[in-house]
């Protein structure tokens, strides 16, 4: 899923950004976050590539934003 297709931060309305870094062995660590750190999801372990990391983080972000939106409306 492309970054532009992800839901926006429920707090500020900005697009999330990937904060990923490979280590010396090529494993990718990091997360997906709001640019102003309102919301963030992290990898719970290393990913083999940036594409795999993005694939694992997108559903977590969608779930987090959906939960935040539901809490706002209640």
C-alpha positions, 0 to 999 in steps of 0.5 A: 500500500502506498503512503498516500493511500494510508488514512491520515492522522486523526489528530492533525490530518497529515499523512503518516510517514515511514521512519525506517532504518536498515542496520548493518546486517540489512534488517529494517527496523522502525515504524510508521508515524504521524509527522508530529508524533500524535500516533505511531506504530512500530515493527515488533521485530526486524523486517527483511526489506523496506517493502516487507516493513511497509506491508507489516506496518500498513494494517497496524496503522489502519487499525490504530487510526480506526480505533482513534476515530471510533474513540473520538466519536464516542 
